[in-house]
Amino acid sequence: MPAGLLVRIGVVTKWFNRGQPVVGRHTRSALDSLGHETFVLARPKKDFGKHSGALSRDDVWDQPGVTEASAFDIPLADYTEWIDREGIEAILCDQNYGFGELAELRKRGVKVIGRFVWEHFTADHVEGARSAYDLVFSMTRAEQERYRDMGLETPYVPWGCHPELVEVGNAVRRGHDGAVTFVFTGGFLGRRKPLEPVLDAWAKVRSERARLIVKAQVERSRLAEAEQAAAADPRIELRIADEPTRQHLETVAAADVTLSPARWEGLGLPLYEAVAFGQPAITNAVAPMDEITLDGVNGLTVASRPDGEARSGIPAHSFDTKAMAAAIDRLASEDALRAKLADGATELRDGERAWEHTVRGFASLLEMAAP
């Protein structure tokens, strides 16, 4: 795979409306922009929970060259049939622990490149990853440093602001009614998304201008506490519909501030979306959130304390609710500060976090993996 030679590349990823699949879809577009032919092997959802086993085939997920794997843990036969049929020379994976199958593909001459989020990857996985992957890379400096401490060197690819997000941000208009809207995107409200502490902090917010939109993709029965808070505080609005991608992005981009603390993050896509939208953000003052939200530059970061661990042993954190409330009040009342942070987000979007840096990062990975 000499540098500059156009190759046929497979992307192995989940394929439905969630954070990790969004990274996979945007990764595919980066490879496409480099002139490669790309193909997707889509991992179905695990066999539990709502819509288990399903893929998304509509909206932005309606793309050519998508093959559905027979199981989440993809059998070797699925890989080889797909690779032989499409003539694939290299594959990119995200969170793929099928080390035995991937090692077999390497023996057959397929280049295997991938990454792992640090809240799942442990020292016990290093040997398997070395056998299965030609190259493991990182998309945060914190992740890269942790893996280096495990003896695994991972080149850094900076994640940037995808053009579809930038387009939405450029079209949106904010601040037309005097209110200052904060949006909390809870997604599936897993253990890392601290909705209850956010509501506790919001109860301490004094500003009458402040409004909170809570967006989530869960059954209403899981939002009992949020519904009680919304019933008691007219400043809170709950939105739990699973909206089409463009509509969801426009709703988030129309808010004045992204409110996105987390107990931990693998990447923190809502914070990257905020930069793409030219939107200030509030999050924890811990890695990797503080790699994309820079305190006083494009957002405010709030003091946190260690509070348990994620699956891999990295520390989880709880933020100080009084400090969070104070940060919300500042951005609700200080228009000049909010405008300064929005300008800072736009500068990051067009500079350090421009999508072209991500595209170049993937080009470098392919060159490094070349024989």
Contacts in CASP RR format, 6 or more apart in sequence:
PFRMAT RR
TARGET T0000
AUTHOR 0000-0000-0000
METHOD contacts of the structure
MODEL  1
MPAGLLVRIGVVTKWFNRGQPVVGRHTRSALDSLGHETFVLARPKKDFGK
HSGALSRDDVWDQPGVTEASAFDIPLADYTEWIDREGIEAILCDQNYGFG
ELAELRKRGVKVIGRFVWEHFTADHVEGARSAYDLVFSMTRAEQERYRDM
GLETPYVPWGCHPELVEVGNAVRRGHDGAVTFVFTGGFLGRRKPLEPVLD
AWAKVRSERARLIVKAQVERSRLAEAEQAAAADPRIELRIADEPTRQHLE
TVAAADVTLSPARWEGLGLPLYEAVAFGQPAITNAVAPMDEITLDGVNGL
TVASRPDGEARSGIPAHSFDTKAMAAAIDRLASEDALRAKLADGATELRD
GERAWEHTVRGFASLLEMAAP
1 7 0 8 1.000
1 89 0 8 1.000
1 90 0 8 1.000
1 111 0 8 1.000
1 366 0 8 1.000
1 369 0 8 1.000
1 370 0 8 1.000
1 371 0 8 1.000
2 370 0 8 1.000
3 366 0 8 1.000
3 367 0 8 1.000
3 370 0 8 1.000
4 367 0 8 1.000
6 35 0 8 1.000
6 36 0 8 1.000
6 37 0 8 1.000
7 36 0 8 1.000
7 37 0 8 1.000
7 89 0 8 1.000
7 90 0 8 1.000
7 366 0 8 1.000
8 36 0 8 1.000
8 37 0 8 1.000
8 38 0 8 1.000
8 39 0 8 1.000
8 86 0 8 1.000
8 87 0 8 1.000
8 88 0 8 1.000
8 89 0 8 1.000
8 90 0 8 1.000
9 31 0 8 1.000
9 36 0 8 1.000
9 37 0 8 1.000
9 38 0 8 1.000
9 39 0 8 1.000
9 88 0 8 1.000
9 89 0 8 1.000
9 90 0 8 1.000
9 91 0 8 1.000
9 92 0 8 1.000
9 366 0 8 1.000
10 38 0 8 1.000
10 39 0 8 1.000
10 40 0 8 1.000
10 41 0 8 1.000
10 86 0 8 1.000
10 88 0 8 1.000
10 90 0 8 1.000
10 91 0 8 1.000
10 92 0 8 1.000
11 24 0 8 1.000
11 27 0 8 1.000
11 28 0 8 1.000
11 31 0 8 1.000
11 38 0 8 1.000
11 39 0 8 1.000
11 40 0 8 1.000
11 41 0 8 1.000
11 91 0 8 1.000
11 92 0 8 1.000
12 40 0 8 1.000
12 41 0 8 1.000
12 43 0 8 1.000
12 74 0 8 1.000
12 91 0 8 1.000
12 92 0 8 1.000
12 93 0 8 1.000
12 94 0 8 1.000
12 96 0 8 1.000
13 20 0 8 1.000
13 21 0 8 1.000
13 23 0 8 1.000
13 24 0 8 1.000
13 25 0 8 1.000
13 27 0 8 1.000
13 40 0 8 1.000
13 41 0 8 1.000
13 42 0 8 1.000
13 43 0 8 1.000
13 93 0 8 1.000
13 94 0 8 1.000
14 20 0 8 1.000
14 21 0 8 1.000
14 24 0 8 1.000
14 42 0 8 1.000
14 43 0 8 1.000
14 45 0 8 1.000
15 21 0 8 1.000
15 25 0 8 1.000
15 40 0 8 1.000
15 42 0 8 1.000
15 43 0 8 1.000
15 55 0 8 1.000
15 56 0 8 1.000
15 61 0 8 1.000
15 66 0 8 1.000
15 68 0 8 1.000
16 45 0 8 1.000
16 54 0 8 1.000
16 55 0 8 1.000
16 56 0 8 1.000
16 61 0 8 1.000
17 56 0 8 1.000
17 59 0 8 1.000
17 61 0 8 1.000
17 217 0 8 1.000
17 242 0 8 1.000
17 245 0 8 1.000
18 187 0 8 1.000
18 188 0 8 1.000
19 269 0 8 1.000
20 94 0 8 1.000
20 95 0 8 1.000
21 56 0 8 1.000
21 61 0 8 1.000
22 269 0 8 1.000
23 94 0 8 1.000
23 159 0 8 1.000
23 267 0 8 1.000
23 269 0 8 1.000
24 94 0 8 1.000
25 60 0 8 1.000
25 61 0 8 1.000
25 63 0 8 1.000
26 162 0 8 1.000
27 92 0 8 1.000
27 94 0 8 1.000
27 362 0 8 1.000
28 38 0 8 1.000
28 40 0 8 1.000
28 63 0 8 1.000
29 162 0 8 1.000
30 355 0 8 1.000
30 358 0 8 1.000
30 359 0 8 1.000
30 362 0 8 1.000
31 38 0 8 1.000
31 92 0 8 1.000
31 362 0 8 1.000
32 38 0 8 1.000
33 359 0 8 1.000
34 359 0 8 1.000
34 362 0 8 1.000
34 363 0 8 1.000
34 366 0 8 1.000
39 65 0 8 1.000
39 66 0 8 1.000
39 67 0 8 1.000
39 82 0 8 1.000
39 86 0 8 1.000
39 88 0 8 1.000
40 63 0 8 1.000
40 65 0 8 1.000
40 66 0 8 1.000
40 67 0 8 1.000
41 67 0 8 1.000
41 69 0 8 1.000
41 74 0 8 1.000
41 78 0 8 1.000
41 79 0 8 1.000
41 82 0 8 1.000
41 91 0 8 1.000
42 55 0 8 1.000
42 66 0 8 1.000
42 67 0 8 1.000
42 68 0 8 1.000
42 69 0 8 1.000
43 69 0 8 1.000
43 72 0 8 1.000
43 74 0 8 1.000
44 53 0 8 1.000
44 54 0 8 1.000
44 55 0 8 1.000
44 68 0 8 1.000
44 69 0 8 1.000
44 70 0 8 1.000
44 71 0 8 1.000
44 72 0 8 1.000
45 51 0 8 1.000
45 52 0 8 1.000
45 53 0 8 1.000
45 54 0 8 1.000
45 55 0 8 1.000
45 72 0 8 1.000
46 52 0 8 1.000
46 53 0 8 1.000
46 72 0 8 1.000
47 53 0 8 1.000
47 72 0 8 1.000
50 219 0 8 1.000
53 72 0 8 1.000
55 61 0 8 1.000
55 66 0 8 1.000
55 68 0 8 1.000
59 244 0 8 1.000
59 245 0 8 1.000
60 164 0 8 1.000
60 245 0 8 1.000
65 86 0 8 1.000
67 82 0 8 1.000
69 75 0 8 1.000
69 78 0 8 1.000
70 78 0 8 1.000
71 78 0 8 1.000
73 98 0 8 1.000
74 98 0 8 1.000
74 101 0 8 1.000
75 101 0 8 1.000
76 100 0 8 1.000
76 101 0 8 1.000
76 104 0 8 1.000
76 105 0 8 1.000
79 101 0 8 1.000
79 105 0 8 1.000
80 105 0 8 1.000
80 108 0 8 1.000
82 88 0 8 1.000
83 91 0 8 1.000
83 105 0 8 1.000
83 110 0 8 1.000
88 110 0 8 1.000
89 110 0 8 1.000
89 111 0 8 1.000
90 110 0 8 1.000
90 111 0 8 1.000
90 112 0 8 1.000
90 113 0 8 1.000
90 366 0 8 1.000
90 369 0 8 1.000
91 105 0 8 1.000
91 110 0 8 1.000
91 111 0 8 1.000
91 112 0 8 1.000
91 113 0 8 1.000
92 113 0 8 1.000
92 114 0 8 1.000
92 362 0 8 1.000
93 102 0 8 1.000
93 112 0 8 1.000
93 113 0 8 1.000
93 114 0 8 1.000
93 115 0 8 1.000
93 133 0 8 1.000
94 114 0 8 1.000
94 115 0 8 1.000
95 115 0 8 1.000
95 116 0 8 1.000
95 117 0 8 1.000
95 120 0 8 1.000
96 102 0 8 1.000
96 114 0 8 1.000
97 116 0 8 1.000
97 125 0 8 1.000
98 132 0 8 1.000
99 128 0 8 1.000
99 129 0 8 1.000
99 131 0 8 1.000
99 132 0 8 1.000
100 131 0 8 1.000
100 132 0 8 1.000
102 112 0 8 1.000
102 132 0 8 1.000
102 133 0 8 1.000
103 128 0 8 1.000
103 131 0 8 1.000
103 132 0 8 1.000
105 112 0 8 1.000
106 112 0 8 1.000
106 132 0 8 1.000
106 133 0 8 1.000
106 134 0 8 1.000
111 134 0 8 1.000
111 135 0 8 1.000
111 369 0 8 1.000
111 370 0 8 1.000
112 132 0 8 1.000
112 133 0 8 1.000
112 134 0 8 1.000
112 135 0 8 1.000
113 133 0 8 1.000
113 134 0 8 1.000
113 135 0 8 1.000
113 136 0 8 1.000
113 137 0 8 1.000
113 365 0 8 1.000
113 366 0 8 1.000
113 369 0 8 1.000
114 133 0 8 1.000
114 135 0 8 1.000
114 136 0 8 1.000
114 137 0 8 1.000
115 136 0 8 1.000
115 137 0 8 1.000
115 138 0 8 1.000
115 139 0 8 1.000
115 154 0 8 1.000
116 125 0 8 1.000
116 129 0 8 1.000
116 136 0 8 1.000
117 143 0 8 1.000
117 266 0 8 1.000
117 267 0 8 1.000
118 140 0 8 1.000
118 142 0 8 1.000
118 143 0 8 1.000
118 146 0 8 1.000
118 147 0 8 1.000
118 266 0 8 1.000
118 312 0 8 1.000
118 314 0 8 1.000
119 192 0 8 1.000
119 264 0 8 1.000
119 265 0 8 1.000
119 266 0 8 1.000
119 310 0 8 1.000
119 311 0 8 1.000
119 312 0 8 1.000
119 314 0 8 1.000
120 310 0 8 1.000
120 311 0 8 1.000
120 312 0 8 1.000
121 129 0 8 1.000
121 147 0 8 1.000
121 312 0 8 1.000
122 312 0 8 1.000
122 313 0 8 1.000
123 150 0 8 1.000
126 150 0 8 1.000
126 151 0 8 1.000
126 152 0 8 1.000
129 136 0 8 1.000
129 152 0 8 1.000
130 152 0 8 1.000
134 369 0 8 1.000
135 155 0 8 1.000
135 365 0 8 1.000
135 368 0 8 1.000
135 369 0 8 1.000
136 147 0 8 1.000
136 152 0 8 1.000
136 154 0 8 1.000
137 154 0 8 1.000
137 155 0 8 1.000
137 156 0 8 1.000
137 157 0 8 1.000
137 365 0 8 1.000
138 144 0 8 1.000
138 147 0 8 1.000
138 154 0 8 1.000
138 155 0 8 1.000
138 156 0 8 1.000
138 157 0 8 1.000
139 156 0 8 1.000
139 157 0 8 1.000
139 158 0 8 1.000
139 159 0 8 1.000
139 267 0 8 1.000
140 159 0 8 1.000
140 266 0 8 1.000
140 267 0 8 1.000
140 287 0 8 1.000
140 288 0 8 1.000
140 291 0 8 1.000
141 156 0 8 1.000
141 287 0 8 1.000
141 288 0 8 1.000
141 291 0 8 1.000
142 287 0 8 1.000
142 288 0 8 1.000
142 291 0 8 1.000
143 154 0 8 1.000
143 266 0 8 1.000
143 288 0 8 1.000
144 154 0 8 1.000
144 156 0 8 1.000
146 314 0 8 1.000
147 153 0 8 1.000
147 154 0 8 1.000
148 154 0 8 1.000
155 364 0 8 1.000
155 365 0 8 1.000
155 368 0 8 1.000
157 358 0 8 1.000
157 361 0 8 1.000
157 362 0 8 1.000
157 364 0 8 1.000
157 365 0 8 1.000
158 352 0 8 1.000
158 353 0 8 1.000
158 357 0 8 1.000
158 358 0 8 1.000
158 361 0 8 1.000
159 267 0 8 1.000
159 272 0 8 1.000
159 353 0 8 1.000
159 358 0 8 1.000
160 272 0 8 1.000
160 275 0 8 1.000
160 276 0 8 1.000
160 353 0 8 1.000
160 354 0 8 1.000
160 355 0 8 1.000
160 357 0 8 1.000
160 358 0 8 1.000
161 272 0 8 1.000
161 275 0 8 1.000
161 276 0 8 1.000
161 349 0 8 1.000
161 353 0 8 1.000
161 354 0 8 1.000
161 355 0 8 1.000
162 276 0 8 1.000
162 355 0 8 1.000
163 355 0 8 1.000
164 249 0 8 1.000
165 249 0 8 1.000
165 272 0 8 1.000
165 273 0 8 1.000
165 276 0 8 1.000
165 277 0 8 1.000
166 276 0 8 1.000
166 349 0 8 1.000
166 355 0 8 1.000
168 246 0 8 1.000
168 249 0 8 1.000
168 250 0 8 1.000
168 253 0 8 1.000
168 276 0 8 1.000
168 277 0 8 1.000
169 253 0 8 1.000
169 276 0 8 1.000
169 277 0 8 1.000
169 278 0 8 1.000
169 279 0 8 1.000
171 250 0 8 1.000
172 250 0 8 1.000
172 253 0 8 1.000
172 254 0 8 1.000
172 277 0 8 1.000
173 254 0 8 1.000
174 181 0 8 1.000
174 254 0 8 1.000
174 255 0 8 1.000
174 256 0 8 1.000
175 181 0 8 1.000
175 256 0 8 1.000
178 209 0 8 1.000
179 209 0 8 1.000
179 210 0 8 1.000
179 211 0 8 1.000
180 207 0 8 1.000
180 209 0 8 1.000
180 210 0 8 1.000
180 211 0 8 1.000
180 256 0 8 1.000
180 257 0 8 1.000
180 331 0 8 1.000
180 332 0 8 1.000
180 338 0 8 1.000
181 211 0 8 1.000
181 212 0 8 1.000
181 213 0 8 1.000
181 254 0 8 1.000
181 255 0 8 1.000
181 256 0 8 1.000
181 257 0 8 1.000
182 210 0 8 1.000
182 211 0 8 1.000
182 212 0 8 1.000
182 213 0 8 1.000
182 255 0 8 1.000
182 256 0 8 1.000
182 257 0 8 1.000
182 258 0 8 1.000
182 259 0 8 1.000
182 282 0 8 1.000
182 328 0 8 1.000
182 331 0 8 1.000
182 332 0 8 1.000
183 212 0 8 1.000
183 213 0 8 1.000
183 215 0 8 1.000
183 251 0 8 1.000
183 252 0 8 1.000
183 255 0 8 1.000
183 257 0 8 1.000
183 258 0 8 1.000
183 259 0 8 1.000
184 195 0 8 1.000
184 198 0 8 1.000
184 212 0 8 1.000
184 213 0 8 1.000
184 214 0 8 1.000
184 215 0 8 1.000
184 259 0 8 1.000
184 260 0 8 1.000
185 215 0 8 1.000
185 216 0 8 1.000
185 252 0 8 1.000
185 258 0 8 1.000
185 260 0 8 1.000
185 270 0 8 1.000
186 193 0 8 1.000
186 195 0 8 1.000
186 214 0 8 1.000
186 215 0 8 1.000
186 216 0 8 1.000
186 217 0 8 1.000
187 193 0 8 1.000
187 215 0 8 1.000
187 216 0 8 1.000
187 217 0 8 1.000
187 218 0 8 1.000
188 216 0 8 1.000
188 217 0 8 1.000
188 218 0 8 1.000
189 195 0 8 1.000
189 216 0 8 1.000
189 218 0 8 1.000
189 222 0 8 1.000
191 263 0 8 1.000
192 262 0 8 1.000
192 263 0 8 1.000
192 264 0 8 1.000
192 265 0 8 1.000
192 310 0 8 1.000
192 316 0 8 1.000
193 262 0 8 1.000
193 263 0 8 1.000
194 261 0 8 1.000
194 262 0 8 1.000
194 263 0 8 1.000
194 318 0 8 1.000
194 319 0 8 1.000
195 214 0 8 1.000
195 216 0 8 1.000
195 225 0 8 1.000
195 226 0 8 1.000
196 225 0 8 1.000
197 261 0 8 1.000
197 318 0 8 1.000
197 319 0 8 1.000
197 321 0 8 1.000
197 324 0 8 1.000
198 214 0 8 1.000
198 259 0 8 1.000
198 261 0 8 1.000
198 324 0 8 1.000
199 225 0 8 1.000
199 226 0 8 1.000
199 229 0 8 1.000
199 236 0 8 1.000
200 321 0 8 1.000
201 319 0 8 1.000
201 321 0 8 1.000
201 322 0 8 1.000
201 324 0 8 1.000
201 325 0 8 1.000
201 328 0 8 1.000
202 212 0 8 1.000
202 229 0 8 1.000
202 233 0 8 1.000
202 235 0 8 1.000
202 236 0 8 1.000
202 325 0 8 1.000
202 328 0 8 1.000
203 229 0 8 1.000
203 233 0 8 1.000
204 321 0 8 1.000
204 322 0 8 1.000
204 325 0 8 1.000
205 325 0 8 1.000
205 328 0 8 1.000
205 329 0 8 1.000
205 332 0 8 1.000
206 329 0 8 1.000
207 328 0 8 1.000
207 329 0 8 1.000
207 332 0 8 1.000
207 333 0 8 1.000
208 235 0 8 1.000
209 332 0 8 1.000
209 333 0 8 1.000
210 235 0 8 1.000
210 328 0 8 1.000
210 329 0 8 1.000
210 332 0 8 1.000
211 235 0 8 1.000
211 236 0 8 1.000
211 237 0 8 1.000
212 235 0 8 1.000
212 236 0 8 1.000
212 237 0 8 1.000
212 259 0 8 1.000
213 237 0 8 1.000
213 239 0 8 1.000
213 251 0 8 1.000
213 255 0 8 1.000
214 223 0 8 1.000
214 226 0 8 1.000
214 230 0 8 1.000
214 236 0 8 1.000
214 237 0 8 1.000
214 238 0 8 1.000
214 239 0 8 1.000
215 239 0 8 1.000
215 240 0 8 1.000
215 248 0 8 1.000
215 251 0 8 1.000
215 252 0 8 1.000
216 222 0 8 1.000
216 223 0 8 1.000
216 238 0 8 1.000
216 239 0 8 1.000
216 240 0 8 1.000
217 240 0 8 1.000
217 242 0 8 1.000
218 240 0 8 1.000
220 227 0 8 1.000
220 240 0 8 1.000
223 238 0 8 1.000
223 240 0 8 1.000
226 236 0 8 1.000
226 238 0 8 1.000
227 238 0 8 1.000
229 236 0 8 1.000
230 236 0 8 1.000
230 237 0 8 1.000
230 238 0 8 1.000
239 251 0 8 1.000
243 251 0 8 1.000
249 273 0 8 1.000
252 258 0 8 1.000
252 270 0 8 1.000
252 273 0 8 1.000
252 277 0 8 1.000
253 273 0 8 1.000
253 277 0 8 1.000
253 279 0 8 1.000
255 279 0 8 1.000
256 279 0 8 1.000
256 280 0 8 1.000
256 331 0 8 1.000
256 338 0 8 1.000
257 279 0 8 1.000
257 280 0 8 1.000
257 281 0 8 1.000
257 282 0 8 1.000
257 328 0 8 1.000
257 331 0 8 1.000
257 338 0 8 1.000
258 270 0 8 1.000
258 271 0 8 1.000
258 273 0 8 1.000
258 274 0 8 1.000
258 277 0 8 1.000
258 279 0 8 1.000
258 280 0 8 1.000
258 281 0 8 1.000
258 282 0 8 1.000
259 281 0 8 1.000
259 282 0 8 1.000
259 328 0 8 1.000
260 268 0 8 1.000
260 270 0 8 1.000
260 271 0 8 1.000
260 274 0 8 1.000
260 281 0 8 1.000
260 282 0 8 1.000
260 283 0 8 1.000
260 289 0 8 1.000
261 282 0 8 1.000
261 283 0 8 1.000
261 284 0 8 1.000
261 289 0 8 1.000
261 302 0 8 1.000
261 304 0 8 1.000
261 319 0 8 1.000
261 324 0 8 1.000
262 268 0 8 1.000
262 283 0 8 1.000
262 284 0 8 1.000
262 289 0 8 1.000
263 307 0 8 1.000
263 310 0 8 1.000
263 316 0 8 1.000
263 317 0 8 1.000
263 318 0 8 1.000
264 310 0 8 1.000
264 314 0 8 1.000
264 315 0 8 1.000
264 316 0 8 1.000
264 317 0 8 1.000
265 288 0 8 1.000
265 289 0 8 1.000
266 288 0 8 1.000
267 288 0 8 1.000
268 288 0 8 1.000
268 289 0 8 1.000
268 292 0 8 1.000
270 281 0 8 1.000
271 281 0 8 1.000
271 283 0 8 1.000
271 289 0 8 1.000
271 292 0 8 1.000
271 293 0 8 1.000
272 292 0 8 1.000
272 353 0 8 1.000
273 279 0 8 1.000
274 280 0 8 1.000
274 281 0 8 1.000
274 293 0 8 1.000
274 298 0 8 1.000
274 345 0 8 1.000
275 281 0 8 1.000
275 292 0 8 1.000
275 298 0 8 1.000
275 345 0 8 1.000
275 348 0 8 1.000
275 349 0 8 1.000
275 353 0 8 1.000
276 349 0 8 1.000
276 353 0 8 1.000
277 345 0 8 1.000
278 298 0 8 1.000
278 342 0 8 1.000
278 344 0 8 1.000
278 345 0 8 1.000
278 346 0 8 1.000
278 349 0 8 1.000
279 342 0 8 1.000
279 345 0 8 1.000
280 298 0 8 1.000
280 299 0 8 1.000
280 300 0 8 1.000
280 331 0 8 1.000
280 338 0 8 1.000
280 341 0 8 1.000
280 342 0 8 1.000
280 345 0 8 1.000
281 293 0 8 1.000
281 298 0 8 1.000
281 299 0 8 1.000
281 300 0 8 1.000
281 345 0 8 1.000
282 293 0 8 1.000
282 299 0 8 1.000
282 300 0 8 1.000
282 301 0 8 1.000
282 302 0 8 1.000
282 324 0 8 1.000
282 327 0 8 1.000
282 328 0 8 1.000
282 331 0 8 1.000
283 289 0 8 1.000
283 290 0 8 1.000
283 293 0 8 1.000
283 301 0 8 1.000
283 302 0 8 1.000
284 290 0 8 1.000
284 301 0 8 1.000
284 302 0 8 1.000
284 304 0 8 1.000
284 317 0 8 1.000
284 319 0 8 1.000
285 295 0 8 1.000
285 301 0 8 1.000
285 302 0 8 1.000
285 303 0 8 1.000
285 304 0 8 1.000
286 304 0 8 1.000
286 317 0 8 1.000
289 301 0 8 1.000
290 301 0 8 1.000
292 353 0 8 1.000
293 299 0 8 1.000
293 300 0 8 1.000
293 301 0 8 1.000
294 348 0 8 1.000
295 301 0 8 1.000
296 340 0 8 1.000
296 341 0 8 1.000
297 341 0 8 1.000
297 344 0 8 1.000
297 348 0 8 1.000
298 341 0 8 1.000
298 342 0 8 1.000
298 344 0 8 1.000
298 345 0 8 1.000
298 347 0 8 1.000
298 348 0 8 1.000
299 341 0 8 1.000
299 345 0 8 1.000
300 327 0 8 1.000
300 330 0 8 1.000
300 331 0 8 1.000
300 341 0 8 1.000
302 319 0 8 1.000
302 320 0 8 1.000
302 323 0 8 1.000
302 324 0 8 1.000
302 327 0 8 1.000
303 319 0 8 1.000
303 320 0 8 1.000
303 323 0 8 1.000
304 317 0 8 1.000
304 318 0 8 1.000
304 319 0 8 1.000
304 320 0 8 1.000
305 317 0 8 1.000
305 318 0 8 1.000
305 320 0 8 1.000
306 315 0 8 1.000
306 316 0 8 1.000
306 317 0 8 1.000
307 315 0 8 1.000
307 316 0 8 1.000
307 317 0 8 1.000
307 318 0 8 1.000
308 315 0 8 1.000
308 316 0 8 1.000
309 315 0 8 1.000
309 316 0 8 1.000
310 316 0 8 1.000
330 337 0 8 1.000
331 337 0 8 1.000
331 338 0 8 1.000
331 341 0 8 1.000
351 357 0 8 1.000
END
